[in-house]
Amino acid sequence: MMTRPAESIYAQLVEHGLDAAFLTRPEDGAILYANPAACRLFGYTLDEFRALGRSAVVDLSDPKILEALGQRQETGHFQ
């Protein structure tokens, strides 16, 4: 029987995975962490992402984004 992987395995997947991943602060869109794949994809360093915030990767004029952010504010998530 397989046991639950250690948390460090999840960290390794984010750090070395091919998909972009961000850790953000929902209240203000601050980017706290961007994995190396995100940095390669968007061409920013982690420090640049931190300075730019959510607007570096999200078009805040898109009504669907505004709807998604509103849903997350109300429910804690969106899909």
C-alpha positions in Angstrom: 0.0 0.0 0.0 1.3 3.4 -0.9 1.5 6.0 1.9 1.0 9.7 1.5 4.1 11.4 0.0 6.1 13.6 2.3 5.5 17.3 2.0 9.0 17.7 0.5 7.9 15.7 -2.5 5.3 18.3 -3.3 7.8 21.1 -2.9 10.1 19.2 -5.3 7.3 18.9 -7.8 6.6 22.6 -7.7 10.3 23.5 -7.8 11.3 21.2 -10.6 8.0 20.8 -12.5 7.4 22.0 -16.0 4.2 23.9 -15.2 4.3 27.5 -13.9 3.2 27.8 -10.3 2.7 30.9 -8.1 2.1 31.5 -4.4 0.1 34.7 -4.1 -1.6 36.8 -1.5 -5.3 36.9 -2.5 -6.1 40.2 -0.8 -3.8 42.3 -3.0 -2.4 40.0 -5.7 1.1 40.1 -4.4 3.3 37.3 -5.8 5.1 35.7 -2.9 6.8 33.0 -4.9 7.1 31.9 -8.6 8.7 28.6 -9.5 11.5 28.4 -12.1 9.1 27.3 -14.8 7.0 30.5 -14.3 10.1 32.6 -14.5 11.2 30.9 -17.7 7.7 31.1 -19.2 7.1 34.8 -18.5 10.7 36.0 -18.6 10.8 37.6 -15.2 12.9 36.9 -12.2 11.3 36.1 -8.8 12.2 39.6 -7.6 10.6 41.1 -10.7 7.4 39.1 -10.1 7.3 40.3 -6.6 7.6 43.9 -7.7 5.0 43.5 -10.5 2.4 41.5 -8.7 -0.6 39.8 -10.2 -0.9 42.2 -13.1 2.3 40.6 -14.6 0.4 37.4 -15.4 -3.3 38.3 -15.2 -5.3 40.7 -17.4 -7.3 42.5 -14.8 -9.5 44.1 -17.5 -10.9 40.7 -18.5 -14.4 40.4 -17.1 -13.9 36.6 -16.5 -10.9 37.3 -14.3 -12.9 39.8 -12.3 -15.7 37.3 -11.9 -13.3 34.6 -10.8 -11.7 36.9 -8.3 -15.1 37.8 -6.9 -16.0 34.1 -6.6 -12.8 33.4 -4.8 -13.4 36.3 -2.4 -16.9 34.9 -1.6 -16.2 31.2 -1.5 -12.4 30.9 -1.0 -11.8 29.2 -4.4 -12.8 29.3 -8.1 -12.4 26.9 -10.9 
